[in-house]
Amino acid sequence: MKRTLFLQAPSFDGYDGGAGARYQMKREIKSFWYPTWLAQPAAMVGGSKLIDAPAHDLSWDDIKHEMDERDLVIIHTSTPSFNQDVKTAGLIKARNPACMVGFVGAKVAVEDEKSLTDAGLAIDFVCREEYDFTCVDLAEGKPLAEIDGITWRAADGSIVRNKNRAVIEDMDSLPMVSPIYKRDLKIEKYFGGYLKHPYVSFYTGRGCKSRCTFCLWPQTISGHNYRFRSVAKVIEEVQYVLKNIPQTKEIFFDDDTLTDNHDRVMELAVALGELGFGKPGFPVAWSCNAKANVPRKVLEVLKANGLRLLLVGYESGNQQILHNIKKGLRVDVARQFTKDCHALGIVIHGTFILGLPGETLETIEETINYAKEIDPHTIQVSLAAPYPGTFLYKQATENGWFDGSDHLLTDGGNQIAQLSYPHLHATVIFDKVEEFYKRFYFRPRKIGSIVNEMIRDFDMMKRRLREGVEFFDFLRRRKEAA
């Protein structure tokens, strides 16, 4: 077995773009997702190690010694971090010329040959499709020509594209990732603005049946067929977390849309309830991603068995825009869903996107008013980001909405408004994000709810004060980037 290192390389200060982030940028407040897509193959390769440099504030000088005894380094990359990751790969090669270096991630999955060409001799291969078992083959020393799902550079310099890797159908064949978190990561380094701290997140399944045109993972790696682990296997990992990472206050199930399969999510919730979730005095809550169309009867079962929060992608308050992005969601259904969550005491973190196809000043106003009306506890407002491999990228390049470049962030890691329309310039869309945040949060009702939350919990008071400072710093950085 090759001595293997899985690496999220050093990047922007505070950059949350690791192998678990659905879109990559420096967030409004301190936030880091677990590098789950690296932890998974790390759990399958004996003797391997995982380093998540951004979350642990590690520089190249901090980690360079780790390269000396490695035979294989697998780096997760993304469109925004690609050039920096190439530099890191070059440093690895310079320090340890015998080491094989390759990239994984959505960027190289859809632009495999281009990525190899652009990276030059810094990397030897890239992995496409689901790459868990691909990494196992690489670590076991299987000849590159015989490994499904890679594109690689041959000895004569030519680029070879092997056949596709088959989709993983048996999700129970994948081991738990939480032991890798415990072994290689500092749990306290991972933050989510809407999650209790410390939290742990992992996937119970992959794939999403929705066809949202902007969404990266289903269109590039995981696909649209929702494949999932058995409830027994999920509960096994939950029990591991409870026993071995006892500081955990919340478990987040990071499936794209855990609630799509109503029967399974209710079965999972009941099993969690049997562990104690939702019972008075039980110290851990659980949360997940959801579409804003979950029936009340399902929500009732989830809430009764410990569900605390749902992360909900509303995207827009305009029905035509939801049609344009193939969201598969009706605004009236989302309104009722939100009312049901409020009535049941389920907290909502709502996400919205400005600048999607069909956006106008009027639809932005409609979405801001919609967010204020439905009133999720917290929100995230993003700019439409056309990542390579998504339908939105194809649509935007064909219509001339942007130049097709990979410049999605400023040099400091802040998001740039890339899409610009004849009737709505990118600078206007960019400015509207700040207006959205201010009009949502700077309301007496919202300020009152945040203050009450702080009064009830001293730890929450310290956290909200820190986040307030970070949020205003985020607004300042946006102004500097404009």
N, C-alpha and C positions, 0 to 999 in steps of 0.2 A: 504494500500500500504506500503510495506517495505521501510524503509529509506535506500536508495540505493546509493552507490558510485561506479562509473566507474573509474577504475584506470589504468594508464600506470605507472608502479612502477619505483622508482629510479633505475638507472643503470649506465653504464659506463659514464664518463664525455664526453659529445658530442655525445652520442650514438643515432643514428637515426634508431630506430627499433620499432617504435610505430605502432598503429593500423591504418596504412595508408602506411607504407613503404613496398615496394614489396620485398626488401631484406634488411636484418638488419645488420648494421655495422656503424662504425664511418667513416664519409665521407672524401673525399679529402679536401673539404672546408666546412665551417659551413653550415649545412643543417638540417632542420626538416620538415617532412611531418605532416600534420594535422592528428590527431587520429580519422579519419572519421568513422572507424568501431566500435569505442566506442561512438562517438557522436551520431550515428544513434539510437541505443537503448536508449541512454540518453534522446533523444528528445521524446521518447515514454513512458518514465517512469516519472510520475509526482513527483516533489519534489526531483529528483535525482541531483547528482552533478558529474562533470567530472574533474579529475585531471590528467594532463599530466606532470609528474614529470621531465623527462629528458629535455624536451624543456624549462621548466621554472627553471631548475637548482635547483630542490628541493630534499632534502635528506629525509631519514626516520624521522629524528628529526623535519623537517619542516612540515610534514604531519601527524604525528602519532596521534595528537589530533583529526583529522578528523574521526578516527575509533571509537571514544568513543560512539557516538550516532547512529551508523549504525547497521542495521539489516542484510544488504546484501552488500558485496563488490565483484565486478566482475572485474577481472584483465585480461588485454590482455597480452598474453605471446607469445614467439617465441622460436625456437630451440636454438638460441644463448643465450637468456636471461632467459631460463627456470629455471636454478638452482638459480639464483638471485631472480627470482619471487617467487619461493618456499620459500626462506628465508623471503621475505616480507610477504607472506601469513602466515608463522609461527609467525611472529611478531604481525600481526593483531590478530591472535587467542590468543596469549599470553596476549594481551592488552584487548581484548574483546571476551572472550570465547563463548559468546552467538551468536556472529556474524557468519552468513553463508558466506563462501568464495568459489569462483569458478573461473575457468579459461576459457577464450575464445581465439580463434586464430587458425591458420592453424596447429601448432604443436599438439595441443590437439584434433583437429578435426580428425586427421588421426592416432594419437597414444593415444586414449582416455583412455583405460584401463591401458596401460603402464604408462601414465602420472599420473593417480590417484595412482597407486602403488608406483611410484618413489617419488611422493610428500608426501606420507604418510598422516598423519592426518592434515596436513596444509591446505588441501582443501577438500571440500565436494562434488564437482561436476565439470564436464567440459561440455562445450557446443560444439556440432558438427554442421556441415552444416551452413546455414545462421541462425544466432542466434538472430536476432532482436526481433522477437516475442517470442522466448524462454526466453529472458531476461524479457519481459513483464510478462510472466507467473510466472517466479520466483519472481518478485517484487510484484505481486498480491497475493503471498502466496499459489499458487496452489500446492497441494501435489507433491513431486518429482516424485512419481510413475506415475503420470498422465501427465507429461510434455514431449512432443515429443522433440527429438534432444538432450537429455542429457545422460551422463553416470555418475552414482553417487554411493556414498558409503552408504549402508544400515546400520541400527543400529547394526546388527550383524557383521559388518565389510566386508561383501561381496560386490562385485562390480556389479551393475545392469546397463545394457545397454538398454535404452528405444528405441522405434521405431524411425526411422529417421523423421526429420522435413521436411515437404513438401517445395519445392522450392517456393519462392515468385514470382508469375507471374504478379501481379498488382503492379508495382513499384510506381505508384501514391499513393499507400496506405501508403508509408513511408513519414513521415514529413520532413521538411527542417532541415538540420544540422547547417546551419549558425547561427541561434539564439543561439544554444549551444556554438558555438565558441565565440560569442559576450558575452555571460553570464559568461562563465567559463575560457576562455583562453585569453592570451594577444597576439593579432594578430601579433605584432611586433616581437614576439619570433620565428616566423616561417620563414625560409629562404629556398630558392632554388637557387643554383648557377647561373642558367640560367633564373630565373624568376625575374620580377621586385619586389621591396620590398616596402611595405608589399604586400603580395598576399593572396588570399583565394582560396582553392581548395575544390571541392566536386564531387560526382559521379552523372552523369545523367542516368547511367545504370550500370548493372553488367553482368559479363560473357564475354567470348571471344571465337569466333569461331575458332581461331587459336589453334594449338596443340603443341606449343613449349614445348619440353620435360623438360626444366628447370624451366618453369614459375610456380610460387607457387599458386597464388590465384585461377585461373580457375581449377586447378587439385585438390584443397582441399576444397574450400568453394563456390565459385561463379559459377562454371561450365562453359560449352562451349556454352550455349545458351544465346545470347545477349538479355537481357530484359531491357527495358528502360522506363524512365518517359516520359510523354507527353511533347512536346515542351512548352506548356502553363505552366506546372508546373516548368520546368527548368527556364523559363523566370521570373516566380514569385519569385524564389529564387535569381536570378540575381538582380532583382529589390530590394529585401530585402538587399542584400549586398551593392548595390549602395547607398541606403538611410541610412542604419544603421551602416555600417562599411565604412564610407566615405574615410578613409585613404587608402583604397585598390587601388593598381595601376594595378593589373592584376588578372584575374580570370582564374584558371586552371581547366579544366574539366578532372577528373582523371579516366574516363572509360579506361579500358585496351586498347581499340582501338576505339575511338569515330568515326573515319573516315570510319569504315567498312561499315556502312549503309549510302551510298552516299546521298540518297534522304533525310534522316532524318537530317544528319549533314548540308546539304545545307538549309533545312527548318529552323533549329536552327540558322544558321549564318544569314539568312535574318531577322529573328526575333530580333537577337542581333543588327543588323544594324538599325532596326527601333527604337531601344532604343538610338541610337547614336554611337554605336561602329563603328570605322572606319572613322568617320567624323572628319574633321579638328577641333582640339582643344578639342576633347573628351578625358578625362583624364585617361581612363581605357582601357586596351587591354585584349584580351583573348587568351588562348593557350590550347593545348591538346596533348594527346598521339596519334601517328599515325603509321601505317605500311607504309613502303617505296614503296607503290604501288598506291597511290592516283592519279587518273587522273588529268591532268592539268585543265580541265573544272571545276572540283570540287574545286581545289585549288584556281582558280580565284574567285569563289563565296565566299569562306572563307576569302580570303585576302581582298576583297572589303568590307567585313562586319566586319573588325576589328581584324582578326586573326594576331597575331604577331609571334608566335613561335610554332613549332611542336617538340615534344620529340619523336625521332625515334629510334627504336631498330634495328640497322643494324646487330649487333652481330658479323658477320664475313664477310670478303671479298672473302671467298672461297665457291664456289657453293656447293661442296660436303658436307662441314660441315653444310651448311644451310639445305641440304637434311637430313643429319644425325639427326638434332635436330627438324625436321618436321616444319621448319619455314614457309614454303609455300611462299617463296619469291625468285625471280630470281635476280641475281646481276645486269644484264643489265636493268631490270625494275627499280631497286633501283637507278641506276645511272641516268636514265632519270628523275625519280621523283625528285632527288636532283637538277638536272639542272633546272627543272621547278621551284622549290622553290627559287633557287638563282635568276632566272630571274624575279620572281614576288616579290622579296623582303621579302620572308618568312624566318625567322631565324630558324635554325635547331640546336638542341642539340642532338648529335648522341651518342648512347650507343653501346659499343662493349664488347665482352666477350672472354677471352683467356682461353684455356684449355678444350674446348668442345670436345666431341668424334670426333676423326679424326684429331685432332690438331697435327701439326709437326712444326719444326722450319721454314720450307718453307711456311706453311699456315699462321703462325704468321707474317712472312715478307710480305706475300701477303696482309694481312689485314691492316698492318701498312701503306703500300703503297696505298692501297685502300682508307683509311681514309684521307690521305694527298691529294689524287686525288680529291675526292668528296668534301672535305673541309667543313664540318659543322662548324658552328660558335664556338661551344664548344663541348667537348666530355667527356664521362665517360668510363673508362676502368675497367672492373670487372673481377674477377676470377670465373670460373664456380663453382657454389655452389650447391651441391646435397642435397636439402632439403627433409626430409622425406615426402612422399606422392606424389612426382614427379616421372615421368618415368625415369629421369636422376638418381635419387637415386637408383631405382631398377636396372637400367642398370649398375651403378657403383659398387654396391655391388655384383651383379652376376658375373661381370667380374674382380673383385678384384682390381678395380682402387682406392678404398679407403676402410678403415676398418669399415665403417658404424657408426662411432662415431658421436656425436653431437657437436664436437669441431670445430666450423666453424670460430671462431674469437680468437685473442689473448686476454689475460686478460685485455688489454687496449681497446678492441673493434675493432681492425683492422682485416681486412679479411685475412684468411689463404688460401693458395693454397692446396685444399684437394685432387684433382684428380691427380694421377700420372700414367703414362703409361710406358710400357717397353722401348719405344723409346724416351720418353720425360718426364723427372722427374719433380715433382712438384716445386722444387727449381728453375728450369729453367723457368717454366711458371711464377712463382712469380716475378722473376727478369725482365721478358719481359714486365710486366705492366709499370714499371718505364721507360724502354726504349721507349715504345709506347708513353707515355705522353711527354717525352722530344723531341722525333723526330717530334711529331705533333706540339707542341707549340713553340719549340725553332727554328722556321723558320723565316727568315726575313719577309716574307709575313704575317704570323700570328702575329708576334710581332707588325708589323706595324698597323694591323687592330685593335689590342687591344689598342695601344697607341692613335690612332685616336679616338677611342671610348671614351677614358679617357679625351682627349683634349676637346671634344664636350660637355661633361657633368661632372661637378665637383663632383656630387654625385657618378657618376659611377667611377670617379678617386679614390675617397676614398674607394669605395667598392672593386675595382680591386686591390688596394694596400693591403687592408686587406686580400683578397682572395689569393694574391700572398704569403703573409707571411704564411697563413694557408696551402697552397699547398706545400711549401718547408718544413714545419713542418710535413706534411703528408709523404713526401719522407723520412724524417729523421726517423719517426716512423716505416716506412716499413723496413728500414735498420736494426733497432734495433730488429724488429720481425723476421727477416730472420735467 
